[in-house]
Amino acid sequence: MSSQSLTVEAIFEDGIFRPVTPVRLTEHQRVRITVNLVRGPREWPADTAEIYRELAEEDRRLAAGMFGDVRATWPAARDEKS
């Protein structure tokens, strides 16, 4: 018995595997199916928005703390004549 390998993405619904794209098989072709589950996108944690707010606040706090040093070392603005 010879065999060929074919990978087909399918959706399982109503007890039947339905290919996502057309498959070139003859009618009543016998096949052996190995199922590898495809993970869907993971859900965001419920507190994602709060985490981003905390990070933004920390960034603002760090920037405010550094502002004096940055301002002191920043090159003076030069007058440009047009």
N, CA, C and O atoms as a Tinker XYZ file with bonds, in Angstrom:
   328  protein
     1  N      0.837000   -1.171000    0.000000    73     2
     2  CA     0.000000    0.000000    0.000000    64     1     3
     3  C      0.884000    1.236000    0.000000    63     2     4     5
     4  O      1.718000    1.389000    0.893000    81     3
     5  N      0.726000    2.126000   -0.980000    73     3     6
     6  CA     1.510000    3.354000   -1.019000    64     5     7
     7  C      0.667000    4.484000   -0.449000    63     6     8     9
     8  O     -0.563000    4.426000   -0.459000    81     7
     9  N      1.344000    5.513000    0.049000    73     7    10
    10  CA     0.599000    6.638000    0.608000    64     9    11
    11  C      1.250000    7.951000    0.201000    63    10    12    13
    12  O      2.455000    8.026000   -0.040000    81    11
    13  N      0.423000    8.972000    0.134000    73    11    14
    14  CA     0.883000   10.330000   -0.123000    64    13    15
    15  C      0.395000   11.179000    1.035000    63    14    16    17
    16  O     -0.589000   10.847000    1.696000    81    15
    17  N      1.087000   12.263000    1.268000    73    15    18
    18  CA     0.702000   13.157000    2.347000    64    17    19
    19  C      0.097000   14.431000    1.768000    63    18    20    21
    20  O      0.594000   14.978000    0.783000    81    19
    21  N     -0.962000   14.886000    2.383000    73    19    22
    22  CA    -1.646000   16.103000    1.956000    64    21    23
    23  C     -2.101000   16.815000    3.219000    63    22    24    25
    24  O     -2.766000   16.220000    4.067000    81    23
    25  N     -1.748000   18.074000    3.345000    73    23    26
    26  CA    -2.187000   18.853000    4.496000    64    25    27
    27  C     -3.368000   19.718000    4.081000    63    26    28    29
    28  O     -3.290000   20.484000    3.120000    81    27
    29  N     -4.446000   19.584000    4.809000    73    27    30
    30  CA    -5.668000   20.312000    4.487000    64    29    31
    31  C     -6.154000   21.016000    5.744000    63    30    32    33
    32  O     -6.317000   20.385000    6.789000    81    31
    33  N     -6.386000   22.312000    5.649000    73    31    34
    34  CA    -6.968000   23.031000    6.770000    64    33    35
    35  C     -8.476000   22.878000    6.684000    63    34    36    37
    36  O     -9.067000   23.051000    5.618000    81    35
    37  N     -9.090000   22.556000    7.799000    73    35    38
    38  CA   -10.534000   22.310000    7.804000    64    37    39
    39  C    -11.163000   22.888000    9.059000    63    38    40    41
    40  O    -10.486000   23.183000   10.045000    81    39
    41  N    -12.458000   23.038000    8.994000    73    39    42
    42  CA   -13.249000   23.474000   10.148000    64    41    43
    43  C    -14.163000   22.315000   10.512000    63    42    44    45
    44  O    -14.781000   21.704000    9.640000    81    43
    45  N    -14.248000   22.016000   11.797000    73    43    46
    46  CA   -15.110000   20.940000   12.267000    64    45    47
    47  C    -16.439000   21.548000   12.684000    63    46    48    49
    48  O    -16.495000   22.338000   13.627000    81    47
    49  N    -17.503000   21.187000   11.988000    73    47    50
    50  CA   -18.826000   21.703000   12.339000    64    49    51
    51  C    -19.877000   20.643000   12.050000    63    50    52    53
    52  O    -19.814000   19.937000   11.044000    81    51
    53  N    -20.829000   20.551000   12.942000    73    51    54
    54  CA   -21.911000   19.570000   12.827000    64    53    55
    55  C    -21.385000   18.150000   12.654000    63    54    56    57
    56  O    -21.981000   17.347000   11.937000    81    55
    57  N    -20.253000   17.835000   13.321000    73    55    58
    58  CA   -19.704000   16.489000   13.277000    64    57    59
    59  C    -18.948000   16.140000   12.010000    63    58    60    61
    60  O    -18.611000   14.976000   11.798000    81    59
    61  N    -18.675000   17.124000   11.163000    73    59    62
    62  CA   -18.010000   16.876000    9.878000    64    61    63
    63  C    -16.826000   17.830000    9.725000    63    62    64    65
    64  O    -16.919000   19.009000   10.069000    81    63
    65  N    -15.705000   17.304000    9.202000    73    63    66
    66  CA   -14.570000   18.158000    8.859000    64    65    67
    67  C    -14.831000   18.763000    7.493000    63    66    68    69
    68  O    -14.984000   18.034000    6.513000    81    67
    69  N    -14.886000   20.079000    7.413000    73    67    70
    70  CA   -15.142000   20.770000    6.152000    64    69    71
    71  C    -13.871000   21.525000    5.745000    63    70    72    73
    72  O    -13.436000   22.435000    6.451000    81    71
    73  N    -13.275000   21.144000    4.603000    73    71    74
    74  CA   -12.057000   21.830000    4.161000    64    73    75
    75  C    -12.316000   23.320000    3.925000    63    74    76    77
    76  O    -13.383000   23.712000    3.452000    81    75
    77  N    -11.329000   24.133000    4.261000    73    75    78
    78  CA   -11.425000   25.581000    4.057000    64    77    79
    79  C    -11.279000   25.908000    2.572000    63    78    80    81
    80  O    -11.908000   26.844000    2.077000    81    79
    81  N    -10.452000   25.141000    1.862000    73    79    82
    82  CA   -10.257000   25.331000    0.424000    64    81    83
    83  C    -10.597000   24.012000   -0.285000    63    82    84    85
    84  O    -10.609000   22.957000    0.349000    81    83
    85  N    -10.872000   24.066000   -1.587000    73    83    86
    86  CA   -11.189000   22.826000   -2.315000    64    85    87
    87  C    -10.049000   21.802000   -2.228000    63    86    88    89
    88  O     -8.873000   22.164000   -2.204000    81    87
    89  N    -10.419000   20.530000   -2.181000    73    87    90
    90  CA    -9.451000   19.435000   -2.086000    64    89    91
    91  C     -9.610000   18.545000   -3.315000    63    90    92    93
    92  O    -10.724000   18.186000   -3.696000    81    91
    93  N     -8.487000   18.196000   -3.925000    73    91    94
    94  CA    -8.524000   17.350000   -5.126000    64    93    95
    95  C     -8.463000   15.871000   -4.732000    63    94    96    97
    96  O     -7.387000   15.277000   -4.680000    81    95
    97  N     -9.593000   15.308000   -4.464000    73    95    98
    98  CA    -9.714000   13.885000   -4.171000    64    97    99
    99  C    -10.865000   13.334000   -4.995000    63    98   100   101
   100  O    -11.806000   14.052000   -5.335000    81    99
   101  N    -10.777000   12.058000   -5.307000    73    99   102
   102  CA   -11.890000   11.442000   -6.027000    64   101   103
   103  C    -13.012000   11.149000   -5.036000    63   102   104   105
   104  O    -12.766000   10.948000   -3.847000    81   103
   105  N    -14.222000   11.128000   -5.528000    73   103   106
   106  CA   -15.382000   10.848000   -4.696000    64   105   107
   107  C    -15.201000    9.503000   -3.996000    63   106   108   109
   108  O    -14.779000    8.532000   -4.624000    81   107
   109  N    -15.506000    9.439000   -2.740000    73   107   110
   110  CA   -15.406000    8.244000   -1.889000    64   109   111
   111  C    -13.961000    7.789000   -1.672000    63   110   112   113
   112  O    -13.729000    6.641000   -1.293000    81   111
   113  N    -12.998000    8.665000   -1.904000    73   111   114
   114  CA   -11.586000    8.354000   -1.652000    64   113   115
   115  C    -11.393000    8.114000   -0.162000    63   114   116   117
   116  O    -11.822000    8.928000    0.656000    81   115
   117  N    -10.766000    7.029000    0.193000    73   115   118
   118  CA   -10.514000    6.709000    1.595000    64   117   119
   119  C     -9.234000    7.442000    2.030000    63   118   120   121
   120  O     -8.221000    7.405000    1.332000    81   119
   121  N     -9.297000    8.100000    3.179000    73   119   122
   122  CA    -8.160000    8.861000    3.700000    64   121   123
   123  C     -7.985000    8.563000    5.185000    63   122   124   125
   124  O     -8.909000    8.088000    5.846000    81   123
   125  N     -6.805000    8.843000    5.697000    73   123   126
   126  CA    -6.561000    8.760000    7.134000    64   125   127
   127  C     -6.308000   10.186000    7.603000    63   126   128   129
   128  O     -5.465000   10.881000    7.036000    81   127
   129  N     -7.010000   10.620000    8.607000    73   127   130
   130  CA    -6.914000   12.009000    9.068000    64   129   131
   131  C     -6.207000   12.068000   10.422000    63   130   132   133
   132  O     -6.561000   11.357000   11.362000    81   131
   133  N     -5.219000   12.918000   10.488000    73   131   134
   134  CA    -4.563000   13.244000   11.749000    64   133   135
   135  C     -4.925000   14.680000   12.065000    63   134   136   137
   136  O     -4.729000   15.566000   11.233000    81   135
   137  N     -5.441000   14.921000   13.235000    73   135   138
   138  CA    -5.915000   16.263000   13.588000    64   137   139
   139  C     -4.882000   16.969000   14.456000    63   138   140   141
   140  O     -4.494000   16.464000   15.509000    81   139
   141  N     -4.439000   18.145000   14.005000    73   139   142
   142  CA    -3.593000   19.052000   14.781000    64   141   143
   143  C     -4.413000   20.298000   15.038000    63   142   144   145
   144  O     -4.781000   21.003000   14.099000    81   143
   145  N     -4.701000   20.576000   16.287000    73   143   146
   146  CA    -5.523000   21.736000   16.600000    64   145   147
   147  C     -4.755000   23.029000   16.350000    63   146   148   149
   148  O     -3.599000   23.161000   16.751000    81   147
   149  N     -5.398000   23.970000   15.691000    73   147   150
   150  CA    -4.824000   25.287000   15.431000    64   149   151
   151  C     -5.349000   26.211000   16.511000    63   150   152   153
   152  O     -6.556000   26.395000   16.668000    81   151
   153  N     -4.428000   26.781000   17.243000    73   151   154
   154  CA    -4.850000   27.684000   18.311000    64   153   155
   155  C     -5.297000   29.006000   17.738000    63   154   156   157
   156  O     -4.645000   29.577000   16.864000    81   155
   157  N     -6.403000   29.478000   18.235000    73   155   158
   158  CA    -6.904000   30.787000   17.829000    64   157   159
   159  C     -6.171000   31.869000   18.589000    63   158   160   161
   160  O     -5.325000   31.582000   19.435000    81   159
   161  N     -6.492000   33.098000   18.289000    73   159   162
   162  CA    -5.840000   34.196000   19.014000    64   161   163
   163  C     -6.174000   34.115000   20.500000    63   162   164   165
   164  O     -7.308000   33.825000   20.883000    81   163
   165  N     -5.172000   34.376000   21.319000    73   163   166
   166  CA    -5.402000   34.347000   22.755000    64   165   167
   167  C     -6.148000   35.594000   23.176000    63   166   168   169
   168  O     -5.982000   36.663000   22.588000    81   167
   169  N     -6.969000   35.448000   24.198000    73   167   170
   170  CA    -7.715000   36.598000   24.701000    64   169   171
   171  C     -6.801000   37.483000   25.537000    63   170   172   173
   172  O     -5.887000   37.005000   26.208000    81   171
   173  N     -7.068000   38.783000   25.480000    73   171   174
   174  CA    -6.321000   39.725000   26.296000    64   173   175
   175  C     -6.750000   39.559000   27.747000    63   174   176   177
   176  O     -7.912000   39.256000   28.016000    81   175
   177  N     -5.832000   39.753000   28.681000    73   175   178
   178  CA    -6.228000   39.716000   30.095000    64   177   179
   179  C     -7.250000   40.815000   30.373000    63   178   180   181
   180  O     -7.243000   41.858000   29.720000    81   179
   181  N     -8.113000   40.580000   31.330000    73   179   182
   182  CA    -9.170000   41.540000   31.649000    64   181   183
   183  C     -8.614000   42.897000   32.060000    63   182   184   185
   184  O     -9.261000   43.919000   31.829000    81   183
   185  N     -7.432000   42.929000   32.664000    73   183   186
   186  CA    -6.874000   44.195000   33.149000    64   185   187
   187  C     -5.860000   44.820000   32.195000    63   186   188   189
   188  O     -5.012000   45.598000   32.632000    81   187
   189  N     -5.924000   44.501000   30.915000    73   187   190
   190  CA    -4.965000   45.023000   29.936000    64   189   191
   191  C     -4.958000   46.551000   29.907000    63   190   192   193
   192  O     -3.893000   47.168000   29.899000    81   191
   193  N     -6.134000   47.155000   29.891000    73   191   194
   194  CA    -6.212000   48.619000   29.844000    64   193   195
   195  C     -5.542000   49.237000   31.073000    63   194   196   197
   196  O     -4.834000   50.238000   30.958000    81   195
   197  N     -5.762000   48.647000   32.237000    73   195   198
   198  CA    -5.150000   49.159000   33.465000    64   197   199
   199  C     -3.631000   49.024000   33.419000    63   198   200   201
   200  O     -2.915000   49.915000   33.876000    81   199
   201  N     -3.143000   47.926000   32.875000    73   199   202
   202  CA    -1.698000   47.727000   32.742000    64   201   203
   203  C     -1.101000   48.834000   31.875000    63   202   204   205
   204  O     -0.068000   49.404000   32.226000    81   203
   205  N     -1.746000   49.145000   30.736000    73   203   206
   206  CA    -1.243000   50.210000   29.858000    64   205   207
   207  C     -1.314000   51.574000   30.534000    63   206   208   209
   208  O     -0.417000   52.395000   30.348000    81   207
   209  N     -2.358000   51.833000   31.314000    73   207   210
   210  CA    -2.453000   53.106000   32.043000    64   209   211
   211  C     -1.298000   53.227000   33.042000    63   210   212   213
   212  O     -0.684000   54.286000   33.168000    81   211
   213  N     -1.010000   52.130000   33.750000    73   211   214
   214  CA     0.089000   52.158000   34.719000    64   213   215
   215  C      1.428000   52.382000   34.026000    63   214   216   217
   216  O      2.263000   53.137000   34.524000    81   215
   217  N      1.641000   51.736000   32.884000    73   215   218
   218  CA     2.885000   51.931000   32.139000    64   217   219
   219  C      3.014000   53.371000   31.647000    63   218   220   221
   220  O      4.092000   53.960000   31.721000    81   219
   221  N      1.924000   53.931000   31.149000    73   219   222
   222  CA     1.960000   55.315000   30.663000    64   221   223
   223  C      2.257000   56.275000   31.809000    63   222   224   225
   224  O      3.028000   57.219000   31.640000    81   223
   225  N      1.655000   56.044000   32.969000    73   223   226
   226  CA     1.903000   56.903000   34.123000    64   225   227
   227  C      3.369000   56.799000   34.561000    63   226   228   229
   228  O      3.988000   57.805000   34.908000    81   227
   229  N      3.917000   55.586000   34.544000    73   227   230
   230  CA     5.321000   55.402000   34.890000    64   229   231
   231  C      6.221000   56.128000   33.892000    63   230   232   233
   232  O      7.210000   56.747000   34.285000    81   231
   233  N      5.884000   56.055000   32.603000    73   231   234
   234  CA     6.655000   56.775000   31.578000    64   233   235
   235  C      6.613000   58.283000   31.822000    63   234   236   237
   236  O      7.634000   58.961000   31.717000    81   235
   237  N      5.418000   58.809000   32.151000    73   235   238
   238  CA     5.298000   60.250000   32.425000    64   237   239
   239  C      6.131000   60.640000   33.648000    63   238   240   241
   240  O      6.784000   61.684000   33.653000    81   239
   241  N      6.104000   59.797000   34.682000    73   239   242
   242  CA     6.866000   60.078000   35.897000    64   241   243
   243  C      8.366000   60.091000   35.610000    63   242   244   245
   244  O      9.086000   60.972000   36.079000    81   243
   245  N      8.833000   59.110000   34.836000    73   243   246
   246  CA    10.259000   59.059000   34.488000    64   245   247
   247  C     10.662000   60.247000   33.623000    63   246   248   249
   248  O     11.722000   60.838000   33.827000    81   247
   249  N      9.812000   60.596000   32.656000    73   247   250
   250  CA    10.122000   61.734000   31.783000    64   249   251
   251  C     10.174000   63.036000   32.584000    63   250   252   253
   252  O     11.054000   63.868000   32.363000    81   251
   253  N      9.235000   63.209000   33.510000    73   251   254
   254  CA     9.224000   64.422000   34.330000    64   253   255
   255  C     10.487000   64.508000   35.184000    63   254   256   257
   256  O     11.036000   65.593000   35.378000    81   255
   257  N     10.944000   63.374000   35.689000    73   255   258
   258  CA    12.158000   63.352000   36.498000    64   257   259
   259  C     13.409000   63.662000   35.701000    63   258   260   261
   260  O     14.378000   64.194000   36.243000    81   259
   261  N     13.396000   63.335000   34.424000    73   259   262
   262  CA    14.561000   63.561000   33.569000    64   261   263
   263  C     14.532000   64.922000   32.875000    63   262   264   265
   264  O     15.547000   65.348000   32.323000    81   263
   265  N     13.400000   65.608000   32.892000    73   263   266
   266  CA    13.234000   66.835000   32.114000    64   265   267
   267  C     14.288000   67.882000   32.437000    63   266   268   269
   268  O     14.856000   68.486000   31.527000    81   267
   269  N     14.559000   68.107000   33.719000    73   267   270
   270  CA    15.542000   69.123000   34.098000    64   269   271
   271  C     16.929000   68.821000   33.535000    63   270   272   273
   272  O     17.605000   69.715000   33.027000    81   271
   273  N     17.350000   67.556000   33.627000    73   271   274
   274  CA    18.667000   67.170000   33.114000    64   273   275
   275  C     18.734000   67.310000   31.597000    63   274   276   277
   276  O     19.730000   67.792000   31.057000    81   275
   277  N     17.695000   66.897000   30.925000    73   275   278
   278  CA    17.670000   66.996000   29.461000    64   277   279
   279  C     17.691000   68.456000   29.038000    63   278   280   281
   280  O     18.421000   68.836000   28.122000    81   279
   281  N     16.898000   69.259000   29.698000    73   279   282
   282  CA    16.829000   70.682000   29.360000    64   281   283
   283  C     18.179000   71.368000   29.580000    63   282   284   285
   284  O     18.582000   72.229000   28.799000    81   283
   285  N     18.867000   70.978000   30.647000    73   283   286
   286  CA    20.165000   71.599000   30.962000    64   285   287
   287  C     21.237000   71.221000   29.947000    63   286   288   289
   288  O     22.152000   72.007000   29.702000    81   287
   289  N     21.144000   70.047000   29.360000    73   287   290
   290  CA    22.182000   69.602000   28.425000    64   289   291
   291  C     21.802000   69.786000   26.960000    63   290   292   293
   292  O     22.624000   69.547000   26.076000    81   291
   293  N     20.569000   70.206000   26.692000    73   291   294
   294  CA    20.110000   70.380000   25.312000    64   293   295
   295  C     20.791000   71.598000   24.695000    63   294   296   297
   296  O     20.880000   72.643000   25.339000    81   295
   297  N     21.271000   71.479000   23.459000    73   295   298
   298  CA    21.923000   72.641000   22.833000    64   297   299
   299  C     20.967000   73.835000   22.751000    63   298   300   301
   300  O     19.771000   73.687000   22.498000    81   299
   301  N     21.530000   75.005000   22.971000    73   299   302
   302  CA    20.712000   76.220000   22.909000    64   301   303
   303  C     20.197000   76.403000   21.492000    63   302   304   305
   304  O     20.880000   76.077000   20.521000    81   303
   305  N     18.986000   76.927000   21.388000    73   303   306
   306  CA    18.400000   77.196000   20.072000    64   305   307
   307  C     19.200000   78.313000   19.412000    63   306   308   309
   308  O     19.562000   79.301000   20.052000    81   307
   309  N     19.466000   78.139000   18.138000    73   307   310
   310  CA    20.213000   79.153000   17.391000    64   309   311
   311  C     19.236000   79.975000   16.567000    63   310   312   313
   312  O     18.281000   79.455000   15.990000    81   311
   313  N     19.496000   81.236000   16.532000    73   311   314
   314  CA    18.663000   82.108000   15.699000    64   313   315
   315  C     19.025000   81.871000   14.244000    63   314   316   317
   316  O     20.188000   81.969000   13.853000    81   315
   317  N     18.021000   81.560000   13.456000    73   315   318
   318  CA    18.271000   81.356000   12.019000    64   317   319
   319  C     17.690000   82.528000   11.268000    63   318   320   321
   320  O     16.530000   82.894000   11.462000    81   319
   321  N     18.498000   83.111000   10.413000    73   319   322
   322  CA    18.018000   84.245000    9.623000    64   321   323
   323  C     17.671000   83.730000    8.242000    63   322   324   325
   324  O     18.473000   83.047000    7.604000    81   323
   325  N     16.478000   84.057000    7.784000    73   323   326
   326  CA    16.052000   83.603000    6.459000    64   325   327
   327  C     16.416000   84.594000    5.409000    63   326   328
   328  O     16.133000   84.377000    4.230000    81   327
